[in-house]
C-alpha cells in the first residue's frame, strides 16, 4: 500500500539541519547534520572526510528504506547497544545499472524524529519519479543556515535538555487538575510548583499549557494534546471507556487521541467547562459543555470529542485562519486573519447575558459571529476572555486625521464628543492607518473589570483610556478582574491590574478598582508581600488571571501572586524560579501552572527517591541523577544504563527505570 503524503511540516523539518547518529564501515558512529535539499531531490550531510563539500544522495538513487538494524553495517556494530526502534537503513545505488546496493545507516534521537524522517523519505522514494530534480547545482540546494552547520558539537546537544520544557502545577487538586495523583484517594492540594511525572515519563516536551476552572490542557511541541482534571460535559475531549453518561475525574495527563495523527495542535484555550483547540493549519476545534452555544457548532448539544468549528470566510476564496483564541465561562472568541495586510477580525459566540460578546445586545450566538463594530476601525491582535467580559489588543485602522486632547473636564468633552465616538477616546489617530495598539474591553463591569473608570457593564468594545499612552504587550482576564502588561520603555515592562479588589490586591478587604493601576513588583530579595518601588530588573514578561487572583512572572524568574490565596492551597505569594528557567505561566479557578526548562533536579529539592519514595538517609549514598529526565533516584530505581542520544550521550549512562523502558522500547507510554 502506498504511503500517504506527509504533512508539509514533515518536509519543512527535514530541510532544517538535524543531528543524527551515522554509522560507518569502520570506527565509532558520529553525529552528523542531515537535511533535505530545498527541491526535495537530495539528502545531504556533512562528514569529517569532506569538510568543505557535503555528501549527498539523490532521491532518484534510493531503492528502499528499512527500519531496524538488519544491514551489514549495523550488524557489525551490534555491541554499541543503540536503540533498534530508532534506527533505519537507506538503500541506494550509485550506478543505476548495477545491482550493488549501498546503505546509509542512521539512528535518530527519539521516536518523533524517526517518524518524521522515515515517513518523509519513504514517501519520496515511492514518488521519486515525480519529485522535482530542478536543483542541478548543489550550492543552490543549501541555505546559509544549512551551510553554517557542518560539524555537530555534542556539547550543544547536552544543552538541549534545558530547551525541553517540563510542566509544573500547584494549587487545588479536588478534580485531579494538577495531574499528580494516580488514584482518587491520593488527591491532595500542592503548595508549591511540582513537575508532572506522568509527562516526564512520556517524554512530552510541552509547548503550551492552559488552565480551566477545574481542568488543565497541555500541547506538546510535536502537536499532541494532553488533558486531565474534571471531565464533565466532555471538556477534556477524551472519550470515557464504557461511557454511561457519567464522567470520572482524569487524574493523570491523557492524550486527546481523537486529534492525534489527524491534526497537529498549535495552541488551546480553556473555559469553565469547554476547551478550544487551534491547529497548526489555523483551524478551530471545540469540545465540552455547549449549553449557551459556546462550542460554536450551531446547536446547544454538548460534545465529548473535539468537533471542528466553522468560521465564516471573511474574504473571497480565502479560508479563515485563526490566530488567537480565548474561552470564558460560557462564551468563546477568536481572531481571524487571512494573511498579508488583512486586518485581524474578531468573532465571538456563546452566552451573552452581560453583552460580553460585543454585539451591542444580550442575545446568545450559537456560531461564530463577526464583531462588526471593530471590523472597520481596528485590526485585532489578541483576545482574552474572563468570566463574563472580554478584552482585546488591537491596532487602529481609522484613517481620519486629528489629535485627541484631554477629555477630563468641561467644554473639551462637548467639543470633541461630536468628532470621536467613545471607542476612539484617549488615542492619537492619523492618516498612517495602523497606530499604537490599544486595549478595548466590554461585557460585565460591576466590579470595575472593564477599566472604564466606572462600574457599568458595556455591550460594545470600548477603549481603556487610561492605558493609551503605553504600548500593550499582553492582556489576561479573570472572573471579575483584568491584567495587562505595558511597555514602559527602556526595555522594561510593567503590570497594570483592575477589577475585583479581592483579586488584584494582597488585602482581601480592598475595594473594587475601576481604574488600572501599576503593580509594585516585590524585589528579588523580598521574602513575600509587596515592596516599595519597582526595580529595573523586575520587568513582567507573562501574566495569567485565575478565578480570584493574578499570577505573573518577572524577567528575573520570580513568580508572584496577587489576590485571594486560600491558606490551604498556597503557602507563599512569591516563588523564586530564577534558577528554573521559567518560560510561561497559566492560572485556573484555584490552580496554577508554569513551564520550566528541564534541568537536573537539585539535590536539595528532594529528600527521597522520585520513583519509590525511599528516603535518602545521611549514611545512604545511593542517590543518582537520571541522564534523561534529570530526576533523582535511589540505587534500585536507577540501576540500568542506556544511550540518551537526544542529549548527545552515545555511551551507556545511568537512567531511571521509566526512561530505560521508553528509550529501549520506543513506547509512547
C-alpha positions as CSV (number, residue, x, y, z in Angstrom):
1,X,0.0,0.0,0.0
2,X,1.5,3.4,-1.0
3,X,2.5,5.7,1.9
4,X,0.2,8.7,2.4
5,X,1.8,12.0,1.6
6,X,3.1,13.5,4.9
7,X,2.0,16.9,6.2
8,X,4.1,19.7,4.7
9,X,5.6,20.3,8.2
10,X,7.4,17.0,7.8
11,X,9.5,18.3,4.8
12,X,10.0,21.6,6.5
13,X,11.5,19.8,9.5
14,X,13.7,17.7,7.2
15,X,15.0,20.7,5.4
16,X,16.4,22.0,8.7
17,X,19.9,20.7,9.7
18,X,19.2,17.8,12.1
19,X,21.9,16.0,14.1
20,X,21.5,12.2,13.5
21,X,23.9,9.4,14.6
22,X,25.5,8.0,11.4
23,X,27.2,4.6,11.4
24,X,30.1,3.9,9.1
25,X,32.0,0.9,7.7
26,X,34.6,1.3,10.5
27,X,35.2,3.3,13.6
28,X,32.6,4.7,16.0
29,X,29.4,6.3,14.9
30,X,29.3,10.1,14.8
31,X,26.6,12.7,14.9
32,X,26.2,14.4,11.5
33,X,23.9,17.2,10.3
34,X,21.4,15.8,7.8
35,X,19.0,17.8,5.7
36,X,16.8,17.5,2.7
37,X,17.5,19.8,-0.3
38,X,15.1,22.7,-1.0
39,X,13.7,20.9,-4.0
40,X,13.4,17.6,-2.1
41,X,15.6,15.8,-4.6
42,X,18.7,15.1,-2.5
43,X,19.6,14.0,1.0
44,X,22.7,15.9,2.2
45,X,25.0,15.6,5.2
46,X,28.5,16.8,6.2
47,X,31.3,14.4,7.1
48,X,34.8,14.7,8.5
49,X,36.4,13.4,5.3
50,X,34.8,16.1,3.2
51,X,34.8,19.2,5.5
52,X,34.1,21.7,2.7
53,X,32.0,19.6,0.4
54,X,28.9,17.9,1.8
55,X,28.0,14.3,0.8
56,X,24.7,13.8,-1.0
57,X,22.4,11.0,-2.2
58,X,19.9,11.7,-4.9
59,X,16.3,10.6,-4.1
60,X,16.3,9.0,-7.5
61,X,19.2,6.7,-6.5
62,X,17.4,5.4,-3.4
63,X,15.8,2.0,-3.7
64,X,14.2,1.3,-0.3
65,X,14.2,2.1,3.3
66,X,14.2,-0.4,6.1
67,X,13.7,0.2,9.8
68,X,15.8,-1.6,12.4
69,X,19.4,-2.7,12.4
70,X,19.5,-5.5,9.8
71,X,22.1,-4.0,7.4
72,X,25.6,-5.4,7.4
73,X,27.0,-2.1,8.8
74,X,24.6,-2.3,11.8
75,X,25.2,-6.0,12.3
76,X,28.9,-5.3,12.6
77,X,28.3,-2.8,15.3
78,X,25.6,-4.5,17.4
79,X,27.7,-4.2,20.6
80,X,27.1,-0.4,20.7
81,X,23.5,-1.0,22.0
82,X,21.9,1.9,20.3
83,X,18.1,1.6,20.1
84,X,16.9,-0.6,17.2
85,X,13.5,1.1,17.1
86,X,15.1,4.4,16.4
87,X,17.3,3.1,13.6
88,X,16.8,2.8,9.8
89,X,18.9,1.9,6.8
90,X,18.5,3.7,3.5
91,X,19.5,1.5,0.5
92,X,20.7,3.2,-2.7
93,X,22.6,2.5,-5.9
94,X,25.4,4.8,-7.2
95,X,25.2,3.2,-10.6
96,X,21.6,2.6,-11.7
97,X,22.7,-0.2,-14.0
98,X,24.5,-2.1,-11.2
99,X,22.7,-4.4,-8.8
100,X,25.0,-3.5,-6.0
101,X,23.4,-1.6,-3.2
102,X,25.0,0.6,-0.5
103,X,23.4,1.6,2.8
104,X,23.2,4.8,4.8
105,X,22.7,3.7,8.4
106,X,21.3,6.2,10.8
107,X,20.0,6.3,14.4
108,X,17.5,9.0,15.4
109,X,17.4,10.6,18.8
110,X,13.7,10.0,19.7
111,X,10.5,8.5,18.4
112,X,9.2,11.7,16.9
113,X,12.4,12.2,14.9
114,X,12.3,8.8,13.4
115,X,8.6,9.1,12.5
116,X,9.4,12.4,10.7
117,X,12.4,11.1,8.7
118,X,11.0,7.7,7.9
119,X,7.6,8.9,6.7
120,X,9.2,11.7,4.6
121,X,11.9,9.5,3.0
122,X,9.5,6.6,2.4
123,X,7.1,8.9,0.5
124,X,9.9,10.5,-1.5
125,X,11.3,7.1,-2.5
126,X,7.8,5.9,-3.6
127,X,7.3,9.0,-5.6
128,X,10.8,9.7,-6.8
129,X,9.7,9.8,-10.5
130,X,7.6,12.9,-9.7
131,X,10.0,14.6,-7.3
132,X,11.5,17.7,-8.8
133,X,15.1,17.5,-9.8
134,X,15.4,21.1,-10.9
135,X,18.3,21.9,-8.5
136,X,21.2,20.7,-10.6
137,X,23.8,22.7,-8.7
138,X,24.5,21.5,-5.1
139,X,25.0,25.1,-3.8
140,X,21.6,26.1,-4.8
141,X,20.2,23.5,-2.5
142,X,21.9,24.7,0.6
143,X,20.8,27.7,2.6
144,X,23.1,29.8,4.7
145,X,21.8,28.1,7.8
146,X,22.5,24.7,6.4
147,X,26.0,25.6,5.2
148,X,27.0,27.1,8.6
149,X,26.1,23.8,10.4
150,X,28.8,21.4,9.2
151,X,30.1,19.6,12.3
152,X,27.9,18.6,15.2
153,X,29.1,20.0,18.6
154,X,27.9,17.3,21.0
155,X,28.1,19.8,23.9
156,X,25.2,21.6,22.2
157,X,23.1,18.5,22.3
158,X,23.8,18.3,26.1
159,X,22.3,21.9,26.3
160,X,19.1,20.7,24.6
161,X,18.0,19.4,28.0
162,X,17.2,22.9,29.0
163,X,15.3,23.5,25.8
164,X,13.0,20.7,26.7
165,X,10.1,22.2,28.7
166,X,8.6,20.4,31.7
167,X,5.2,21.3,33.3
168,X,4.8,22.1,37.0
169,X,1.4,22.6,38.6
170,X,0.2,23.5,42.1
171,X,-2.9,24.6,44.0
172,X,-6.3,22.9,44.3
173,X,-6.4,19.3,43.3
174,X,-10.0,18.3,44.1
175,X,-10.8,17.4,40.5
176,X,-7.3,16.0,39.6
177,X,-6.5,19.1,37.6
178,X,-2.8,19.1,38.9
179,X,-2.0,15.7,37.3
180,X,0.0,14.3,40.2
181,X,-2.3,11.6,41.7
182,X,-2.8,8.1,40.3
183,X,-5.8,7.3,42.5
184,X,-8.7,9.4,43.9
185,X,-7.6,8.7,47.5
186,X,-4.2,10.3,46.6
187,X,-5.7,13.6,45.6
188,X,-4.2,16.4,47.7
189,X,-3.5,20.1,47.3
190,X,0.0,21.1,46.4
191,X,1.5,24.2,48.0
192,X,4.5,24.7,45.5
193,X,5.2,24.1,41.8
194,X,5.7,20.4,41.2
195,X,6.7,18.7,38.0
196,X,4.2,16.3,36.5
197,X,5.9,13.0,36.5
198,X,3.5,11.4,34.0
199,X,4.5,13.9,31.3
200,X,8.2,13.3,32.1
201,X,7.7,9.5,31.7
202,X,6.0,10.1,28.4
203,X,8.9,12.4,27.4
204,X,6.4,15.1,26.5
205,X,8.1,18.4,25.5
206,X,5.4,20.9,26.5
207,X,4.9,24.0,24.4
208,X,1.7,25.5,25.7
209,X,-0.4,25.0,28.9
210,X,-3.8,26.4,29.7
211,X,-6.0,26.0,32.8
212,X,-9.8,26.0,33.0
213,X,-11.8,26.3,36.2
214,X,-11.1,22.7,37.1
215,X,-9.2,21.1,34.2
216,X,-5.8,21.5,32.5
217,X,-4.7,21.1,28.9
218,X,-1.1,21.0,27.6
219,X,0.2,20.9,24.0
220,X,3.5,19.3,23.1
221,X,6.0,20.7,20.6
222,X,5.0,17.8,18.3
223,X,1.4,19.0,18.2
224,X,-0.2,16.4,20.5
225,X,-2.7,17.4,23.2
226,X,-2.9,16.1,26.8
227,X,-5.8,16.8,29.1
228,X,-6.7,16.0,32.7
229,X,-8.9,17.1,35.6
230,X,-12.7,17.5,35.6
231,X,-14.1,15.6,32.6
232,X,-17.8,16.5,33.0
233,X,-19.6,17.5,29.8
234,X,-16.6,16.3,27.7
235,X,-14.4,19.3,28.3
236,X,-11.2,17.2,28.0
237,X,-12.1,15.8,24.6
238,X,-11.3,12.3,25.9
239,X,-14.0,9.6,25.3
240,X,-14.6,7.7,28.6
241,X,-14.4,3.9,28.4
242,X,-17.8,2.2,28.6
243,X,-19.4,5.7,28.8
244,X,-22.8,5.6,30.5
245,X,-23.4,9.3,30.9
246,X,-21.2,9.6,33.9
247,X,-17.7,11.2,33.7
248,X,-14.9,10.3,36.0
249,X,-12.0,12.6,37.0
250,X,-9.0,12.1,34.8
251,X,-6.2,12.2,37.4
252,X,-3.2,11.9,35.1
253,X,-2.5,13.6,31.7
254,X,-4.1,11.6,28.9
255,X,-3.6,12.2,25.2
256,X,-6.6,13.5,23.2
257,X,-6.5,10.6,20.9
258,X,-9.2,11.8,18.6
259,X,-6.9,14.6,17.5
260,X,-3.6,12.7,17.4
261,X,-2.5,11.9,13.9
262,X,-5.4,13.7,12.5
263,X,-4.4,17.3,13.2
264,X,-1.4,19.0,14.8
265,X,-2.4,21.3,17.6
266,X,-0.7,24.6,18.0
267,X,-2.5,26.2,21.0
268,X,-5.6,25.8,23.2
269,X,-7.9,27.8,25.4
270,X,-9.8,26.6,28.4
271,X,-13.2,27.9,29.5
272,X,-15.1,26.9,32.6
273,X,-16.4,23.7,31.1
274,X,-15.2,23.7,27.5
275,X,-12.0,23.7,25.5
276,X,-10.9,25.2,22.2
277,X,-8.1,23.8,20.0
278,X,-6.3,25.7,17.3
279,X,-4.3,23.5,14.8
280,X,-1.1,24.4,13.0
281,X,-3.0,25.0,9.8
282,X,-5.2,27.5,11.8
283,X,-8.4,25.5,12.0
284,X,-10.5,25.5,15.2
285,X,-12.0,22.6,17.2
286,X,-14.1,22.6,20.3
287,X,-15.3,20.1,22.9
288,X,-17.3,20.2,26.2
289,X,-20.3,22.0,27.5
290,X,-22.5,23.8,24.9
291,X,-25.4,24.9,27.0
292,X,-25.0,28.5,25.8
293,X,-23.6,27.7,22.3
294,X,-20.0,28.3,23.4
295,X,-18.7,25.5,21.2
296,X,-19.9,27.4,18.1
297,X,-21.4,24.4,16.4
298,X,-24.8,25.9,15.7
299,X,-26.5,23.8,18.4
300,X,-26.7,23.6,22.2
301,X,-25.6,19.9,22.3
302,X,-22.5,19.1,24.3
303,X,-19.7,17.2,22.6
304,X,-17.4,14.7,24.4
305,X,-15.0,14.8,21.5
306,X,-13.5,17.7,19.6
307,X,-15.5,18.9,16.7
308,X,-14.5,21.4,14.0
309,X,-15.9,24.9,14.3
310,X,-16.7,26.6,11.0
311,X,-15.5,30.3,10.9
312,X,-17.3,32.3,8.2
313,X,-15.0,33.3,5.3
314,X,-14.0,36.9,5.5
315,X,-12.5,37.2,2.0
316,X,-13.2,36.0,-1.5
317,X,-11.9,32.4,-1.9
318,X,-9.8,32.8,1.3
319,X,-10.2,30.4,4.2
320,X,-10.3,32.0,7.6
321,X,-7.2,31.4,9.7
322,X,-7.4,31.5,13.4
323,X,-4.5,33.4,15.0
324,X,-5.8,33.9,18.6
325,X,-8.4,32.1,20.7
326,X,-9.9,32.6,24.2
327,X,-12.6,30.9,26.3
328,X,-14.7,32.3,29.1
329,X,-17.3,30.8,31.5
330,X,-20.0,30.4,28.8
331,X,-18.5,32.2,25.8
332,X,-15.7,31.9,23.2
333,X,-13.8,34.2,20.9
334,X,-11.2,34.0,18.2
335,X,-9.2,36.4,16.0
336,X,-9.1,35.5,12.3
337,X,-6.6,36.8,9.8
338,X,-6.2,35.9,6.1
339,X,-2.6,36.9,5.9
340,X,-0.7,39.7,4.3
341,X,-2.2,43.1,5.1
342,X,-5.6,41.7,6.0
343,X,-6.9,43.0,9.4
344,X,-7.4,40.8,12.3
345,X,-11.2,40.2,12.7
346,X,-12.8,39.2,15.9
347,X,-15.5,36.6,16.1
348,X,-17.4,35.8,19.3
349,X,-20.1,33.3,20.3
350,X,-21.9,31.6,23.3
351,X,-23.5,33.2,26.3
352,X,-24.2,36.9,26.2
353,X,-26.0,37.8,29.4
354,X,-23.9,40.9,30.1
355,X,-23.3,41.8,26.4
356,X,-19.9,40.2,26.7
357,X,-19.9,39.1,23.0
358,X,-19.6,42.7,22.0
359,X,-22.5,42.9,19.5
360,X,-24.5,45.6,21.3
361,X,-27.2,43.3,22.5
362,X,-27.7,40.4,25.0
363,X,-28.6,37.6,22.7
364,X,-26.6,34.4,22.7
365,X,-24.8,33.3,19.5
366,X,-24.7,29.6,18.6
367,X,-22.0,30.0,16.0
368,X,-19.0,32.4,15.4
369,X,-20.3,35.9,14.7
370,X,-18.2,38.9,13.5
371,X,-18.0,41.8,15.9
372,X,-18.8,44.3,13.2
373,X,-18.2,47.4,15.3
374,X,-14.5,46.6,15.2
375,X,-14.1,45.4,11.7
376,X,-13.9,48.8,10.0
377,X,-11.7,50.5,12.6
378,X,-9.4,48.0,14.3
379,X,-7.2,45.1,13.4
380,X,-7.3,42.8,16.4
381,X,-4.1,41.1,17.6
382,X,-5.0,39.3,20.8
383,X,-8.3,38.4,22.6
384,X,-8.8,37.3,26.2
385,X,-12.0,36.1,27.9
386,X,-12.9,36.5,31.6
387,X,-15.9,35.2,33.4
388,X,-18.4,37.4,31.6
389,X,-16.2,40.1,30.0
390,X,-13.6,40.3,27.2
391,X,-10.5,42.3,26.3
392,X,-8.5,42.7,23.1
393,X,-5.3,44.3,22.0
394,X,-5.9,46.0,18.6
395,X,-4.3,48.4,16.1
396,X,-6.4,51.3,14.9
397,X,-7.0,51.3,11.1
398,X,-9.0,54.6,11.3
399,X,-8.0,57.0,8.6
400,X,-9.4,60.2,10.0
401,X,-6.8,62.7,11.0
402,X,-6.9,64.5,14.3
403,X,-5.3,64.6,17.7
404,X,-7.4,63.7,20.7
405,X,-7.0,66.2,23.6
406,X,-7.6,65.6,27.2
407,X,-11.3,65.0,27.9
408,X,-11.3,65.0,31.6
409,X,-13.5,68.1,32.2
410,X,-15.6,71.0,30.9
411,X,-16.0,72.1,27.3
412,X,-13.4,69.7,25.9
413,X,-15.9,66.9,26.4
414,X,-18.6,68.6,24.4
415,X,-16.3,69.9,21.7
416,X,-14.8,66.5,20.9
417,X,-17.8,64.3,21.5
418,X,-19.0,65.1,18.0
419,X,-15.6,64.2,16.5
420,X,-15.0,61.0,18.3
421,X,-17.1,58.1,19.3
422,X,-16.3,56.7,22.7
423,X,-14.2,53.9,21.2
424,X,-11.6,56.4,20.0
425,X,-11.1,58.4,23.1
426,X,-7.6,58.5,24.5
427,X,-5.7,57.7,21.4
428,X,-4.0,59.7,18.6
429,X,-5.2,58.8,15.1
430,X,-3.5,59.9,11.9
431,X,-3.5,59.2,8.2
432,X,-0.9,56.5,8.6
433,X,-3.5,53.8,9.4
434,X,-2.1,51.3,11.9
435,X,-1.3,53.3,15.1
436,X,-0.1,52.4,18.5
437,X,-2.1,49.4,19.7
438,X,-4.8,49.9,22.3
439,X,-6.7,47.8,24.8
440,X,-10.5,47.6,24.4
441,X,-12.9,45.9,26.9
442,X,-16.6,45.1,27.2
443,X,-19.1,42.9,29.0
444,X,-19.9,42.7,32.7
445,X,-18.4,45.7,34.5
446,X,-19.9,45.9,38.0
447,X,-16.5,45.2,39.7
448,X,-14.7,47.7,37.5
449,X,-13.1,44.9,35.5
450,X,-13.5,46.9,32.2
451,X,-11.2,49.7,33.4
452,X,-13.5,52.4,32.1
453,X,-13.3,54.3,35.4
454,X,-16.8,53.3,36.3
455,X,-18.7,50.2,37.4
456,X,-21.0,49.9,34.4
457,X,-21.4,47.0,32.0
458,X,-20.9,47.6,28.3
459,X,-22.2,45.6,25.3
460,X,-19.8,47.0,22.8
461,X,-15.9,47.3,22.7
462,X,-14.6,50.4,24.2
463,X,-11.0,51.7,24.6
464,X,-9.4,51.7,28.1
465,X,-8.4,55.3,28.0
466,X,-6.0,55.1,31.0
467,X,-3.7,52.7,29.1
468,X,-3.5,54.6,25.8
469,X,-0.1,56.3,26.4
470,X,1.8,52.9,26.6
471,X,2.0,50.0,24.2
472,X,0.2,46.9,25.5
473,X,2.1,43.7,25.2
474,X,-0.3,41.1,26.8
475,X,-3.7,41.0,28.4
476,X,-5.5,38.5,30.6
477,X,-9.0,38.3,32.1
478,X,-10.1,36.6,35.3
479,X,-13.6,36.0,36.8
480,X,-14.1,39.7,37.6
481,X,-10.7,41.4,37.0
482,X,-8.2,42.1,34.2
483,X,-4.5,42.5,33.9
484,X,-2.3,44.0,31.2
485,X,1.5,44.2,30.6
486,X,2.5,47.5,29.1
487,X,5.8,48.5,27.5
488,X,7.4,51.0,29.9
489,X,10.3,52.0,27.7
490,X,14.0,51.3,28.2
491,X,13.3,47.6,27.6
492,X,11.1,47.4,30.7
493,X,7.5,46.2,31.0
494,X,5.1,46.9,33.8
495,X,1.9,45.2,35.0
496,X,-1.4,47.0,35.4
497,X,-4.4,45.4,37.1
498,X,-8.0,46.5,37.8
499,X,-11.4,45.0,38.8
500,X,-12.4,43.0,41.9
501,X,-10.4,44.2,44.9
502,X,-10.1,40.6,46.3
503,X,-8.3,39.6,43.1
504,X,-6.0,42.5,42.4
505,X,-4.7,43.2,45.9
506,X,-3.0,41.2,48.6
507,X,-5.5,42.7,51.0
508,X,-8.8,40.7,50.9
509,X,-10.7,43.8,52.2
510,X,-9.6,46.0,49.3
511,X,-12.4,47.8,47.4
512,X,-13.1,47.1,43.7
513,X,-11.0,49.2,41.3
514,X,-12.3,50.7,38.0
515,X,-9.1,52.4,37.0
516,X,-6.0,50.4,36.0
517,X,-3.0,50.8,38.4
518,X,0.6,49.7,38.2
519,X,1.7,46.8,40.4
520,X,4.7,47.4,42.6
521,X,6.7,44.2,42.0
522,X,8.4,42.8,45.1
523,X,12.2,42.9,44.8
524,X,14.2,39.7,44.3
525,X,15.4,39.8,47.8
526,X,11.9,40.1,49.3
527,X,10.5,37.1,51.0
528,X,7.0,37.9,50.1
529,X,4.4,40.7,50.1
530,X,4.6,44.0,48.4
531,X,7.8,46.0,48.2
532,X,8.0,49.7,47.5
533,X,9.2,50.7,44.1
534,X,9.8,48.5,41.1
535,X,13.4,47.6,40.2
536,X,14.6,47.8,36.6
537,X,15.4,44.1,36.7
538,X,11.8,43.3,37.6
539,X,10.1,43.6,34.2
540,X,7.0,41.5,34.0
541,X,7.1,39.1,31.0
542,X,3.9,37.0,31.5
543,X,0.6,37.2,33.3
544,X,-2.3,34.9,33.9
545,X,-5.6,35.7,35.7
546,X,-7.2,33.0,37.8
547,X,-10.6,32.9,39.4
548,X,-9.7,35.4,42.2
549,X,-6.1,36.1,41.7
550,X,-3.3,37.2,39.3
551,X,-0.2,35.2,38.7
552,X,2.7,37.0,37.0
553,X,6.3,36.1,36.0
554,X,9.2,38.6,36.1
555,X,12.2,38.7,33.7
556,X,14.4,37.5,36.5
557,X,12.4,34.3,37.0
558,X,10.3,35.2,40.1
559,X,6.6,34.3,40.2
560,X,4.3,36.4,42.2
561,X,0.6,36.1,43.1
562,X,-1.9,38.9,43.8
563,X,-5.4,38.4,45.1
564,X,-7.1,35.7,47.1
565,X,-4.9,32.8,48.1
566,X,-6.6,30.2,50.3
567,X,-4.1,29.2,53.0
568,X,-4.8,25.5,52.4
569,X,-3.7,25.8,48.8
570,X,-0.8,28.3,48.5
571,X,1.8,28.9,51.3
572,X,3.7,31.8,49.7
573,X,3.0,34.7,47.4
574,X,6.4,34.7,45.8
575,X,8.3,31.7,44.3
576,X,11.9,32.0,43.3
577,X,12.2,30.3,39.9
578,X,15.2,32.3,38.7
579,X,17.3,29.1,38.5
580,X,14.5,27.0,36.9
581,X,14.3,28.9,33.6
582,X,10.6,29.6,33.8
583,X,9.1,30.3,30.3
584,X,5.4,30.8,30.7
585,X,2.5,30.5,33.2
586,X,-1.2,29.7,33.4
587,X,-3.9,30.1,36.0
588,X,-7.3,28.3,36.5
589,X,-10.0,28.6,39.1
590,X,-7.8,27.6,42.0
591,X,-4.8,26.1,40.4
592,X,-1.7,27.3,38.6
593,X,0.9,26.0,36.1
594,X,4.4,27.0,34.9
595,X,6.6,25.7,32.1
596,X,10.3,25.4,33.0
597,X,13.4,24.3,31.2
598,X,14.4,20.7,32.0
599,X,17.4,20.6,34.3
600,X,18.9,18.1,36.7
601,X,16.9,18.4,39.9
602,X,18.9,20.0,42.7
603,X,19.9,17.6,45.4
604,X,18.2,19.9,47.9
605,X,14.9,19.8,46.1
606,X,14.0,16.2,47.2
607,X,14.9,14.0,50.2
608,X,13.5,10.9,48.7
609,X,13.6,8.8,45.5
610,X,11.3,10.2,42.9
611,X,10.1,6.7,41.9
612,X,9.7,4.5,45.1
613,X,9.7,7.3,47.7
614,X,12.5,5.8,49.7
615,X,14.2,8.5,52.0
616,X,17.8,9.4,51.3
617,X,19.4,9.0,54.7
618,X,22.7,10.6,55.6
619,X,24.6,7.3,55.6
620,X,22.8,6.2,52.4
621,X,24.7,7.4,49.3
622,X,22.6,5.6,46.7
623,X,21.1,8.7,45.0
624,X,21.7,9.3,41.3
625,X,20.5,11.6,38.6
626,X,18.8,10.2,35.5
627,X,20.7,11.5,32.5
628,X,17.4,11.6,30.5
629,X,14.8,13.2,32.7
630,X,17.1,14.8,35.3
631,X,15.3,13.3,38.3
632,X,16.9,11.9,41.4
633,X,16.5,8.2,42.2
634,X,17.8,5.5,44.5
635,X,20.1,2.6,43.5
636,X,17.2,0.2,43.0
637,X,15.3,2.6,40.7
638,X,18.2,3.6,38.5
639,X,20.4,0.5,38.1
640,X,20.1,0.4,34.3
641,X,22.1,2.2,31.6
642,X,21.1,3.3,28.2
643,X,22.3,5.8,25.5
644,X,20.5,9.1,25.6
645,X,21.1,10.3,22.0
646,X,18.9,13.4,22.2
647,X,21.4,14.8,24.7
648,X,24.5,13.5,22.9
649,X,25.2,10.5,25.2
650,X,26.2,7.7,22.7
651,X,27.7,5.7,25.6
652,X,25.6,3.9,28.1
653,X,24.7,6.2,31.0
654,X,22.6,5.8,34.2
655,X,18.9,6.3,33.7
656,X,15.8,5.7,35.8
657,X,13.7,2.6,35.1
658,X,10.9,4.5,33.4
659,X,13.3,6.3,31.0
660,X,15.1,3.0,30.3
661,X,11.8,1.4,29.2
662,X,11.0,4.4,27.0
663,X,14.4,4.6,25.4
664,X,14.7,0.9,24.7
665,X,11.1,0.1,23.7
666,X,10.2,3.3,22.0
667,X,6.8,3.1,23.6
668,X,4.7,6.3,23.8
669,X,3.5,5.5,27.3
